[in-house]
Amino acid sequence: METTKNIFDTNSNAFKQLYKERNSTSQMFCLKTVSDEFVFKELNSLNITNSTGVDNIPARFLNNGASFF
């Protein structure tokens, strides 16, 4: 059995199985273009008191860095 960490490795069987199960329809995964303003707004709206996510990047770091975007 693969570890939970492998869920975030896009080449792992765990990742592929997770998204295969969640995407029961045959729709393709696609990324959509977003504007700079949208990214800036989202970064500024982050709650800086939250803990880090799986990427270990603190919300405060992203929020503070938004002004340089």
mmCIF file of the N, C-alpha and C atoms, coordinates in Angstrom:
data_MODEL
# 
_entry.id   MODEL 
# 
loop_
_atom_site.group_PDB 
_atom_site.id 
_atom_site.type_symbol 
_atom_site.label_atom_id 
_atom_site.label_alt_id 
_atom_site.label_comp_id 
_atom_site.label_asym_id 
_atom_site.label_entity_id 
_atom_site.label_seq_id 
_atom_site.pdbx_PDB_ins_code 
_atom_site.Cartn_x 
_atom_site.Cartn_y 
_atom_site.Cartn_z 
_atom_site.occupancy 
_atom_site.B_iso_or_equiv 
_atom_site.pdbx_formal_charge 
_atom_site.auth_seq_id 
_atom_site.auth_comp_id 
_atom_site.auth_asym_id 
_atom_site.auth_atom_id 
_atom_site.pdbx_PDB_model_num 
ATOM 1   N N  . MET A 1 1  ? 0.845   -1.197 0.000   1.00 0.00 ? 1  MET A N  1 
ATOM 2   C CA . MET A 1 1  ? 0.000   0.000  0.000   1.00 0.00 ? 1  MET A CA 1 
ATOM 3   C C  . MET A 1 1  ? 0.880   1.247  0.000   1.00 0.00 ? 1  MET A C  1 
ATOM 4   N N  . GLU A 1 2  ? 0.513   2.214  -0.826  1.00 0.00 ? 2  GLU A N  1 
ATOM 5   C CA . GLU A 1 2  ? 1.288   3.449  -0.912  1.00 0.00 ? 2  GLU A CA 1 
ATOM 6   C C  . GLU A 1 2  ? 0.962   4.369  0.259   1.00 0.00 ? 2  GLU A C  1 
ATOM 7   N N  . THR A 1 3  ? 1.902   5.211  0.602   1.00 0.00 ? 3  THR A N  1 
ATOM 8   C CA . THR A 1 3  ? 1.698   6.123  1.719   1.00 0.00 ? 3  THR A CA 1 
ATOM 9   C C  . THR A 1 3  ? 0.805   7.291  1.316   1.00 0.00 ? 3  THR A C  1 
ATOM 10  N N  . THR A 1 4  ? 0.256   7.970  2.315   1.00 0.00 ? 4  THR A N  1 
ATOM 11  C CA . THR A 1 4  ? -0.573  9.149  2.073   1.00 0.00 ? 4  THR A CA 1 
ATOM 12  C C  . THR A 1 4  ? 0.216   10.221 1.355   1.00 0.00 ? 4  THR A C  1 
ATOM 13  N N  . LYS A 1 5  ? 1.507   10.330 1.630   1.00 0.00 ? 5  LYS A N  1 
ATOM 14  C CA . LYS A 1 5  ? 2.360   11.323 0.982   1.00 0.00 ? 5  LYS A CA 1 
ATOM 15  C C  . LYS A 1 5  ? 2.298   11.181 -0.537  1.00 0.00 ? 5  LYS A C  1 
ATOM 16  N N  . ASN A 1 6  ? 2.154   9.967  -1.034  1.00 0.00 ? 6  ASN A N  1 
ATOM 17  C CA . ASN A 1 6  ? 2.128   9.725  -2.469  1.00 0.00 ? 6  ASN A CA 1 
ATOM 18  C C  . ASN A 1 6  ? 0.869   10.249 -3.148  1.00 0.00 ? 6  ASN A C  1 
ATOM 19  N N  . ILE A 1 7  ? -0.141  10.613 -2.392  1.00 0.00 ? 7  ILE A N  1 
ATOM 20  C CA . ILE A 1 7  ? -1.355  11.176 -2.982  1.00 0.00 ? 7  ILE A CA 1 
ATOM 21  C C  . ILE A 1 7  ? -1.020  12.465 -3.718  1.00 0.00 ? 7  ILE A C  1 
ATOM 22  N N  . PHE A 1 8  ? 0.020   13.160 -3.306  1.00 0.00 ? 8  PHE A N  1 
ATOM 23  C CA . PHE A 1 8  ? 0.386   14.435 -3.919  1.00 0.00 ? 8  PHE A CA 1 
ATOM 24  C C  . PHE A 1 8  ? 1.442   14.277 -5.014  1.00 0.00 ? 8  PHE A C  1 
ATOM 25  N N  . ASP A 1 9  ? 1.884   13.052 -5.262  1.00 0.00 ? 9  ASP A N  1 
ATOM 26  C CA . ASP A 1 9  ? 2.807   12.760 -6.364  1.00 0.00 ? 9  ASP A CA 1 
ATOM 27  C C  . ASP A 1 9  ? 1.958   12.367 -7.563  1.00 0.00 ? 9  ASP A C  1 
ATOM 28  N N  . THR A 1 10 ? 1.918   13.230 -8.589  1.00 0.00 ? 10 THR A N  1 
ATOM 29  C CA . THR A 1 10 ? 1.016   13.014 -9.728  1.00 0.00 ? 10 THR A CA 1 
ATOM 30  C C  . THR A 1 10 ? 1.348   11.766 -10.526 1.00 0.00 ? 10 THR A C  1 
ATOM 31  N N  . ASN A 1 11 ? 2.507   11.167 -10.305 1.00 0.00 ? 11 ASN A N  1 
ATOM 32  C CA . ASN A 1 11 ? 2.870   9.938  -11.003 1.00 0.00 ? 11 ASN A CA 1 
ATOM 33  C C  . ASN A 1 11 ? 2.548   8.681  -10.210 1.00 0.00 ? 11 ASN A C  1 
ATOM 34  N N  . SER A 1 12 ? 2.104   8.845  -8.957  1.00 0.00 ? 12 SER A N  1 
ATOM 35  C CA . SER A 1 12 ? 1.848   7.682  -8.114  1.00 0.00 ? 12 SER A CA 1 
ATOM 36  C C  . SER A 1 12 ? 0.499   7.050  -8.437  1.00 0.00 ? 12 SER A C  1 
ATOM 37  N N  . ASN A 1 13 ? 0.401   5.770  -8.169  1.00 0.00 ? 13 ASN A N  1 
ATOM 38  C CA . ASN A 1 13 ? -0.872  5.068  -8.348  1.00 0.00 ? 13 ASN A CA 1 
ATOM 39  C C  . ASN A 1 13 ? -1.924  5.589  -7.377  1.00 0.00 ? 13 ASN A C  1 
ATOM 40  N N  . ALA A 1 14 ? -1.490  5.993  -6.177  1.00 0.00 ? 14 ALA A N  1 
ATOM 41  C CA . ALA A 1 14 ? -2.428  6.523  -5.181  1.00 0.00 ? 14 ALA A CA 1 
ATOM 42  C C  . ALA A 1 14 ? -3.099  7.786  -5.698  1.00 0.00 ? 14 ALA A C  1 
ATOM 43  N N  . PHE A 1 15 ? -2.326  8.673  -6.320  1.00 0.00 ? 15 PHE A N  1 
ATOM 44  C CA . PHE A 1 15 ? -2.874  9.915  -6.882  1.00 0.00 ? 15 PHE A CA 1 
ATOM 45  C C  . PHE A 1 15 ? -3.862  9.600  -7.995  1.00 0.00 ? 15 PHE A C  1 
ATOM 46  N N  . LYS A 1 16 ? -3.446  8.757  -8.909  1.00 0.00 ? 16 LYS A N  1 
ATOM 47  C CA . LYS A 1 16 ? -4.302  8.410  -10.047 1.00 0.00 ? 16 LYS A CA 1 
ATOM 48  C C  . LYS A 1 16 ? -5.602  7.765  -9.596  1.00 0.00 ? 16 LYS A C  1 
ATOM 49  N N  . GLN A 1 17 ? -5.534  6.861  -8.629  1.00 0.00 ? 17 GLN A N  1 
ATOM 50  C CA . GLN A 1 17 ? -6.729  6.180  -8.127  1.00 0.00 ? 17 GLN A CA 1 
ATOM 51  C C  . GLN A 1 17 ? -7.652  7.153  -7.394  1.00 0.00 ? 17 GLN A C  1 
ATOM 52  N N  . LEU A 1 18 ? -7.078  8.056  -6.594  1.00 0.00 ? 18 LEU A N  1 
ATOM 53  C CA . LEU A 1 18 ? -7.876  9.028  -5.851  1.00 0.00 ? 18 LEU A CA 1 
ATOM 54  C C  . LEU A 1 18 ? -8.719  9.865  -6.803  1.00 0.00 ? 18 LEU A C  1 
ATOM 55  N N  . TYR A 1 19 ? -8.099  10.397 -7.849  1.00 0.00 ? 19 TYR A N  1 
ATOM 56  C CA . TYR A 1 19 ? -8.836  11.253 -8.764  1.00 0.00 ? 19 TYR A CA 1 
ATOM 57  C C  . TYR A 1 19 ? -9.704  10.482 -9.738  1.00 0.00 ? 19 TYR A C  1 
ATOM 58  N N  . LYS A 1 20 ? -9.365  9.234  -9.981  1.00 0.00 ? 20 LYS A N  1 
ATOM 59  C CA . LYS A 1 20 ? -10.230 8.393  -10.802 1.00 0.00 ? 20 LYS A CA 1 
ATOM 60  C C  . LYS A 1 20 ? -11.538 8.131  -10.056 1.00 0.00 ? 20 LYS A C  1 
ATOM 61  N N  . GLU A 1 21 ? -11.452 7.881  -8.751  1.00 0.00 ? 21 GLU A N  1 
ATOM 62  C CA . GLU A 1 21 ? -12.636 7.636  -7.926  1.00 0.00 ? 21 GLU A CA 1 
ATOM 63  C C  . GLU A 1 21 ? -13.476 8.908  -7.767  1.00 0.00 ? 21 GLU A C  1 
ATOM 64  N N  . ARG A 1 22 ? -12.838 10.054 -7.634  1.00 0.00 ? 22 ARG A N  1 
ATOM 65  C CA . ARG A 1 22 ? -13.563 11.310 -7.438  1.00 0.00 ? 22 ARG A CA 1 
ATOM 66  C C  . ARG A 1 22 ? -14.181 11.832 -8.724  1.00 0.00 ? 22 ARG A C  1 
ATOM 67  N N  . ASN A 1 23 ? -13.656 11.442 -9.854  1.00 0.00 ? 23 ASN A N  1 
ATOM 68  C CA . ASN A 1 23 ? -14.150 11.918 -11.138 1.00 0.00 ? 23 ASN A CA 1 
ATOM 69  C C  . ASN A 1 23 ? -14.893 10.771 -11.820 1.00 0.00 ? 23 ASN A C  1 
ATOM 70  N N  . SER A 1 24 ? -16.098 10.472 -11.333 1.00 0.00 ? 24 SER A N  1 
ATOM 71  C CA . SER A 1 24 ? -16.857 9.350  -11.860 1.00 0.00 ? 24 SER A CA 1 
ATOM 72  C C  . SER A 1 24 ? -17.377 9.620  -13.269 1.00 0.00 ? 24 SER A C  1 
ATOM 73  N N  . THR A 1 25 ? -17.455 10.890 -13.664 1.00 0.00 ? 25 THR A N  1 
ATOM 74  C CA . THR A 1 25 ? -17.833 11.204 -15.035 1.00 0.00 ? 25 THR A CA 1 
ATOM 75  C C  . THR A 1 25 ? -16.574 11.151 -15.896 1.00 0.00 ? 25 THR A C  1 
ATOM 76  N N  . SER A 1 26 ? -16.723 11.152 -17.162 1.00 0.00 ? 26 SER A N  1 
ATOM 77  C CA . SER A 1 26 ? -15.563 11.037 -18.038 1.00 0.00 ? 26 SER A CA 1 
ATOM 78  C C  . SER A 1 26 ? -15.021 12.400 -18.465 1.00 0.00 ? 26 SER A C  1 
ATOM 79  N N  . GLN A 1 27 ? -15.216 13.424 -17.651 1.00 0.00 ? 27 GLN A N  1 
ATOM 80  C CA . GLN A 1 27 ? -14.717 14.754 -17.979 1.00 0.00 ? 27 GLN A CA 1 
ATOM 81  C C  . GLN A 1 27 ? -13.201 14.795 -17.817 1.00 0.00 ? 27 GLN A C  1 
ATOM 82  N N  . MET A 1 28 ? -12.573 15.561 -18.669 1.00 0.00 ? 28 MET A N  1 
ATOM 83  C CA . MET A 1 28 ? -11.129 15.730 -18.594 1.00 0.00 ? 28 MET A CA 1 
ATOM 84  C C  . MET A 1 28 ? -10.803 16.832 -17.586 1.00 0.00 ? 28 MET A C  1 
ATOM 85  N N  . PHE A 1 29 ? -9.673  16.688 -16.926 1.00 0.00 ? 29 PHE A N  1 
ATOM 86  C CA . PHE A 1 29 ? -9.186  17.714 -16.012 1.00 0.00 ? 29 PHE A CA 1 
ATOM 87  C C  . PHE A 1 29 ? -8.573  18.821 -16.853 1.00 0.00 ? 29 PHE A C  1 
ATOM 88  N N  . CYS A 1 30 ? -8.929  20.065 -16.569 1.00 0.00 ? 30 CYS A N  1 
ATOM 89  C CA . CYS A 1 30 ? -8.328  21.169 -17.309 1.00 0.00 ? 30 CYS A CA 1 
ATOM 90  C C  . CYS A 1 30 ? -8.141  22.364 -16.382 1.00 0.00 ? 30 CYS A C  1 
ATOM 91  N N  . LEU A 1 31 ? -7.141  23.134 -16.680 1.00 0.00 ? 31 LEU A N  1 
ATOM 92  C CA . LEU A 1 31 ? -6.858  24.354 -15.941 1.00 0.00 ? 31 LEU A CA 1 
ATOM 93  C C  . LEU A 1 31 ? -7.393  25.534 -16.728 1.00 0.00 ? 31 LEU A C  1 
ATOM 94  N N  . LYS A 1 32 ? -7.942  26.500 -16.027 1.00 0.00 ? 32 LYS A N  1 
ATOM 95  C CA . LYS A 1 32 ? -8.466  27.688 -16.676 1.00 0.00 ? 32 LYS A CA 1 
ATOM 96  C C  . LYS A 1 32 ? -7.593  28.887 -16.345 1.00 0.00 ? 32 LYS A C  1 
ATOM 97  N N  . THR A 1 33 ? -7.529  29.797 -17.276 1.00 0.00 ? 33 THR A N  1 
ATOM 98  C CA . THR A 1 33 ? -6.749  31.011 -17.088 1.00 0.00 ? 33 THR A CA 1 
ATOM 99  C C  . THR A 1 33 ? -7.420  31.907 -16.051 1.00 0.00 ? 33 THR A C  1 
ATOM 100 N N  . VAL A 1 34 ? -6.613  32.475 -15.169 1.00 0.00 ? 34 VAL A N  1 
ATOM 101 C CA . VAL A 1 34 ? -7.119  33.434 -14.190 1.00 0.00 ? 34 VAL A CA 1 
ATOM 102 C C  . VAL A 1 34 ? -6.331  34.723 -14.334 1.00 0.00 ? 34 VAL A C  1 
ATOM 103 N N  . SER A 1 35 ? -6.929  35.806 -13.911 1.00 0.00 ? 35 SER A N  1 
ATOM 104 C CA . SER A 1 35 ? -6.272  37.113 -14.041 1.00 0.00 ? 35 SER A CA 1 
ATOM 105 C C  . SER A 1 35 ? -5.326  37.370 -12.869 1.00 0.00 ? 35 SER A C  1 
ATOM 106 N N  . ASP A 1 36 ? -4.398  38.297 -13.088 1.00 0.00 ? 36 ASP A N  1 
ATOM 107 C CA . ASP A 1 36 ? -3.496  38.722 -12.018 1.00 0.00 ? 36 ASP A CA 1 
ATOM 108 C C  . ASP A 1 36 ? -4.291  39.289 -10.847 1.00 0.00 ? 36 ASP A C  1 
ATOM 109 N N  . GLU A 1 37 ? -5.349  40.019 -11.162 1.00 0.00 ? 37 GLU A N  1 
ATOM 110 C CA . GLU A 1 37 ? -6.182  40.624 -10.120 1.00 0.00 ? 37 GLU A CA 1 
ATOM 111 C C  . GLU A 1 37 ? -6.833  39.559 -9.248  1.00 0.00 ? 37 GLU A C  1 
ATOM 112 N N  . PHE A 1 38 ? -7.259  38.453 -9.876  1.00 0.00 ? 38 PHE A N  1 
ATOM 113 C CA . PHE A 1 38 ? -7.878  37.364 -9.118  1.00 0.00 ? 38 PHE A CA 1 
ATOM 114 C C  . PHE A 1 38 ? -6.873  36.755 -8.147  1.00 0.00 ? 38 PHE A C  1 
ATOM 115 N N  . VAL A 1 39 ? -5.654  36.486 -8.632  1.00 0.00 ? 39 VAL A N  1 
ATOM 116 C CA . VAL A 1 39 ? -4.615  35.899 -7.778  1.00 0.00 ? 39 VAL A CA 1 
ATOM 117 C C  . VAL A 1 39 ? -4.285  36.844 -6.632  1.00 0.00 ? 39 VAL A C  1 
ATOM 118 N N  . PHE A 1 40 ? -4.129  38.134 -6.926  1.00 0.00 ? 40 PHE A N  1 
ATOM 119 C CA . PHE A 1 40 ? -3.829  39.126 -5.899  1.00 0.00 ? 40 PHE A CA 1 
ATOM 120 C C  . PHE A 1 40 ? -4.924  39.158 -4.833  1.00 0.00 ? 40 PHE A C  1 
ATOM 121 N N  . LYS A 1 41 ? -6.178  39.162 -5.272  1.00 0.00 ? 41 LYS A N  1 
ATOM 122 C CA . LYS A 1 41 ? -7.312  39.194 -4.348  1.00 0.00 ? 41 LYS A CA 1 
ATOM 123 C C  . LYS A 1 41 ? -7.331  37.945 -3.454  1.00 0.00 ? 41 LYS A C  1 
ATOM 124 N N  . GLU A 1 42 ? -7.090  36.784 -4.051  1.00 0.00 ? 42 GLU A N  1 
ATOM 125 C CA . GLU A 1 42 ? -7.097  35.536 -3.284  1.00 0.00 ? 42 GLU A CA 1 
ATOM 126 C C  . GLU A 1 42 ? -5.958  35.492 -2.273  1.00 0.00 ? 42 GLU A C  1 
ATOM 127 N N  . LEU A 1 43 ? -4.767  35.932 -2.669  1.00 0.00 ? 43 LEU A N  1 
ATOM 128 C CA . LEU A 1 43 ? -3.632  35.944 -1.746  1.00 0.00 ? 43 LEU A CA 1 
ATOM 129 C C  . LEU A 1 43 ? -3.876  36.907 -0.591  1.00 0.00 ? 43 LEU A C  1 
ATOM 130 N N  . ASN A 1 44 ? -4.478  38.056 -0.886  1.00 0.00 ? 44 ASN A N  1 
ATOM 131 C CA . ASN A 1 44 ? -4.770  39.030 0.164   1.00 0.00 ? 44 ASN A CA 1 
ATOM 132 C C  . ASN A 1 44 ? -5.879  38.579 1.100   1.00 0.00 ? 44 ASN A C  1 
ATOM 133 N N  . SER A 1 45 ? -6.711  37.659 0.648   1.00 0.00 ? 45 SER A N  1 
ATOM 134 C CA . SER A 1 45 ? -7.828  37.219 1.489   1.00 0.00 ? 45 SER A CA 1 
ATOM 135 C C  . SER A 1 45 ? -7.474  36.005 2.355   1.00 0.00 ? 45 SER A C  1 
ATOM 136 N N  . LEU A 1 46 ? -6.244  35.501 2.245   1.00 0.00 ? 46 LEU A N  1 
ATOM 137 C CA . LEU A 1 46 ? -5.839  34.354 3.053   1.00 0.00 ? 46 LEU A CA 1 
ATOM 138 C C  . LEU A 1 46 ? -5.847  34.717 4.540   1.00 0.00 ? 46 LEU A C  1 
ATOM 139 N N  . ASN A 1 47 ? -6.315  33.793 5.341   1.00 0.00 ? 47 ASN A N  1 
ATOM 140 C CA . ASN A 1 47 ? -6.305  33.972 6.793   1.00 0.00 ? 47 ASN A CA 1 
ATOM 141 C C  . ASN A 1 47 ? -4.909  33.632 7.290   1.00 0.00 ? 47 ASN A C  1 
ATOM 142 N N  . ILE A 1 48 ? -4.154  34.641 7.707   1.00 0.00 ? 48 ILE A N  1 
ATOM 143 C CA . ILE A 1 48 ? -2.755  34.437 8.089   1.00 0.00 ? 48 ILE A CA 1 
ATOM 144 C C  . ILE A 1 48 ? -2.586  33.701 9.416   1.00 0.00 ? 48 ILE A C  1 
ATOM 145 N N  . THR A 1 49 ? -3.678  33.473 10.127  1.00 0.00 ? 49 THR A N  1 
ATOM 146 C CA . THR A 1 49 ? -3.574  32.727 11.385  1.00 0.00 ? 49 THR A CA 1 
ATOM 147 C C  . THR A 1 49 ? -3.746  31.227 11.169  1.00 0.00 ? 49 THR A C  1 
ATOM 148 N N  . ASN A 1 50 ? -4.080  30.805 9.957   1.00 0.00 ? 50 ASN A N  1 
ATOM 149 C CA . ASN A 1 50 ? -4.216  29.371 9.666   1.00 0.00 ? 50 ASN A CA 1 
ATOM 150 C C  . ASN A 1 50 ? -2.854  28.711 9.589   1.00 0.00 ? 50 ASN A C  1 
ATOM 151 N N  . SER A 1 51 ? -2.849  27.424 9.855   1.00 0.00 ? 51 SER A N  1 
ATOM 152 C CA . SER A 1 51 ? -1.596  26.677 9.744   1.00 0.00 ? 51 SER A CA 1 
ATOM 153 C C  . SER A 1 51 ? -1.283  26.411 8.280   1.00 0.00 ? 51 SER A C  1 
ATOM 154 N N  . THR A 1 52 ? -0.084  25.914 8.035   1.00 0.00 ? 52 THR A N  1 
ATOM 155 C CA . THR A 1 52 ? 0.320   25.629 6.661   1.00 0.00 ? 52 THR A CA 1 
ATOM 156 C C  . THR A 1 52 ? -0.456  24.438 6.120   1.00 0.00 ? 52 THR A C  1 
ATOM 157 N N  . GLY A 1 53 ? -0.498  24.349 4.803   1.00 0.00 ? 53 GLY A N  1 
ATOM 158 C CA . GLY A 1 53 ? -1.131  23.205 4.156   1.00 0.00 ? 53 GLY A CA 1 
ATOM 159 C C  . GLY A 1 53 ? -0.090  22.156 3.835   1.00 0.00 ? 53 GLY A C  1 
ATOM 160 N N  . VAL A 1 54 ? -0.413  21.280 2.891   1.00 0.00 ? 54 VAL A N  1 
ATOM 161 C CA . VAL A 1 54 ? 0.504   20.201 2.522   1.00 0.00 ? 54 VAL A CA 1 
ATOM 162 C C  . VAL A 1 54 ? 1.787   20.722 1.897   1.00 0.00 ? 54 VAL A C  1 
ATOM 163 N N  . ASP A 1 55 ? 1.769   21.947 1.398   1.00 0.00 ? 55 ASP A N  1 
ATOM 164 C CA . ASP A 1 55 ? 2.967   22.527 0.784   1.00 0.00 ? 55 ASP A CA 1 
ATOM 165 C C  . ASP A 1 55 ? 3.902   23.156 1.812   1.00 0.00 ? 55 ASP A C  1 
ATOM 166 N N  . ASN A 1 56 ? 3.463   23.253 3.057   1.00 0.00 ? 56 ASN A N  1 
ATOM 167 C CA . ASN A 1 56 ? 4.244   23.847 4.158   1.00 0.00 ? 56 ASN A CA 1 
ATOM 168 C C  . ASN A 1 56 ? 4.601   25.314 3.936   1.00 0.00 ? 56 ASN A C  1 
ATOM 169 N N  . ILE A 1 57 ? 3.824   26.014 3.129   1.00 0.00 ? 57 ILE A N  1 
ATOM 170 C CA . ILE A 1 57 ? 4.046   27.446 2.915   1.00 0.00 ? 57 ILE A CA 1 
ATOM 171 C C  . ILE A 1 57 ? 3.062   28.201 3.812   1.00 0.00 ? 57 ILE A C  1 
ATOM 172 N N  . PRO A 1 58 ? 3.551   29.001 4.749   1.00 0.00 ? 58 PRO A N  1 
ATOM 173 C CA . PRO A 1 58 ? 2.654   29.727 5.646   1.00 0.00 ? 58 PRO A CA 1 
ATOM 174 C C  . PRO A 1 58 ? 1.782   30.737 4.878   1.00 0.00 ? 58 PRO A C  1 
ATOM 175 N N  . ALA A 1 59 ? 0.519   30.836 5.257   1.00 0.00 ? 59 ALA A N  1 
ATOM 176 C CA . ALA A 1 59 ? -0.398  31.783 4.628   1.00 0.00 ? 59 ALA A CA 1 
ATOM 177 C C  . ALA A 1 59 ? 0.122   33.211 4.776   1.00 0.00 ? 59 ALA A C  1 
ATOM 178 N N  . ARG A 1 60 ? 0.765   33.511 5.875   1.00 0.00 ? 60 ARG A N  1 
ATOM 179 C CA . ARG A 1 60 ? 1.320   34.855 6.097   1.00 0.00 ? 60 ARG A CA 1 
ATOM 180 C C  . ARG A 1 60 ? 2.362   35.190 5.022   1.00 0.00 ? 60 ARG A C  1 
ATOM 181 N N  . PHE A 1 61 ? 3.190   34.222 4.656   1.00 0.00 ? 61 PHE A N  1 
ATOM 182 C CA . PHE A 1 61 ? 4.205   34.428 3.625   1.00 0.00 ? 61 PHE A CA 1 
ATOM 183 C C  . PHE A 1 61 ? 3.544   34.756 2.273   1.00 0.00 ? 61 PHE A C  1 
ATOM 184 N N  . LEU A 1 62 ? 2.512   34.005 1.906   1.00 0.00 ? 62 LEU A N  1 
ATOM 185 C CA . LEU A 1 62 ? 1.812   34.250 0.651   1.00 0.00 ? 62 LEU A CA 1 
ATOM 186 C C  . LEU A 1 62 ? 1.073   35.582 0.675   1.00 0.00 ? 62 LEU A C  1 
ATOM 187 N N  . ASN A 1 63 ? 0.440   35.864 1.810   1.00 0.00 ? 63 ASN A N  1 
ATOM 188 C CA . ASN A 1 63 ? -0.305  37.123 1.946   1.00 0.00 ? 63 ASN A CA 1 
ATOM 189 C C  . ASN A 1 63 ? 0.642   38.319 1.853   1.00 0.00 ? 63 ASN A C  1 
ATOM 190 N N  . ASN A 1 64 ? 1.756   38.261 2.571   1.00 0.00 ? 64 ASN A N  1 
ATOM 191 C CA . ASN A 1 64 ? 2.716   39.369 2.540   1.00 0.00 ? 64 ASN A CA 1 
ATOM 192 C C  . ASN A 1 64 ? 3.357   39.522 1.165   1.00 0.00 ? 64 ASN A C  1 
ATOM 193 N N  . GLY A 1 65 ? 3.569   38.427 0.472   1.00 0.00 ? 65 GLY A N  1 
ATOM 194 C CA . GLY A 1 65 ? 4.199   38.467 -0.832  1.00 0.00 ? 65 GLY A CA 1 
ATOM 195 C C  . GLY A 1 65 ? 3.281   38.925 -1.950  1.00 0.00 ? 65 GLY A C  1 
ATOM 196 N N  . ALA A 1 66 ? 1.985   38.989 -1.702  1.00 0.00 ? 66 ALA A N  1 
ATOM 197 C CA . ALA A 1 66 ? 1.024   39.368 -2.743  1.00 0.00 ? 66 ALA A CA 1 
ATOM 198 C C  . ALA A 1 66 ? 1.312   40.753 -3.307  1.00 0.00 ? 66 ALA A C  1 
ATOM 199 N N  . SER A 1 67 ? 1.789   41.654 -2.486  1.00 0.00 ? 67 SER A N  1 
ATOM 200 C CA . SER A 1 67 ? 2.047   43.027 -2.963  1.00 0.00 ? 67 SER A CA 1 
ATOM 201 C C  . SER A 1 67 ? 3.185   43.090 -3.972  1.00 0.00 ? 67 SER A C  1 
ATOM 202 N N  . PHE A 1 68 ? 4.028   42.033 -4.034  1.00 0.00 ? 68 PHE A N  1 
ATOM 203 C CA . PHE A 1 68 ? 5.124   41.989 -4.992  1.00 0.00 ? 68 PHE A CA 1 
ATOM 204 C C  . PHE A 1 68 ? 4.722   41.323 -6.297  1.00 0.00 ? 68 PHE A C  1 
ATOM 205 N N  . PHE A 1 69 ? 3.511   40.810 -6.333  1.00 0.00 ? 69 PHE A N  1 
ATOM 206 C CA . PHE A 1 69 ? 3.012   40.072 -7.508  1.00 0.00 ? 69 PHE A CA 1 
ATOM 207 C C  . PHE A 1 69 ? 2.721   40.969 -8.640  1.00 0.00 ? 69 PHE A C  1 
# 
